């Protein structure tokens, strides 16, 4: 499976709220947790989940896959976006 396909599958798992799919993908490709999955938005998987306000996905990536909440995706980090959107649950 090519890198572009994996990126699309990770994004689809987040966008379609499929945590089991995300877990399987990140277990198979743990290096992807802090990589850009969308070249247009520059989102990492964590940024995508924060942007979508999907707390389940955020928790999975932070707790189980050591996603970096301070990695900038364009102008903002996932932590900054969570604060801007008022998502205290993510920040804590």
Long-range contacts (C-beta under 8 A, 24 or more apart in sequence): 6-32, 7-32, 7-35, 7-36, 7-37, 7-38, 8-37, 10-37, 10-45, 11-37, 11-38, 11-43, 11-45, 11-48, 13-57, 14-45, 14-48, 14-49, 14-52, 14-54, 14-57, 15-48, 15-52, 17-54, 17-56, 17-57, 19-56, 19-57, 19-60, 22-57, 22-60, 22-61, 23-60, 23-64, 26-60, 26-61, 26-64, 26-65, 30-65, 33-61, 33-65, 33-66, 33-67, 34-67, 34-68, 34-71, 36-73, 41-73, 41-74, 42-73, 42-74, 43-73, 44-68, 44-71, 44-73, 44-78, 46-71, 46-78, 47-71, 47-73, 47-76, 47-77, 47-78, 47-81, 49-78, 50-78, 50-81, 50-82, 50-85, 50-87, 50-90, 51-81, 53-85, 53-87, 55-87, 55-89, 55-90, 58-90
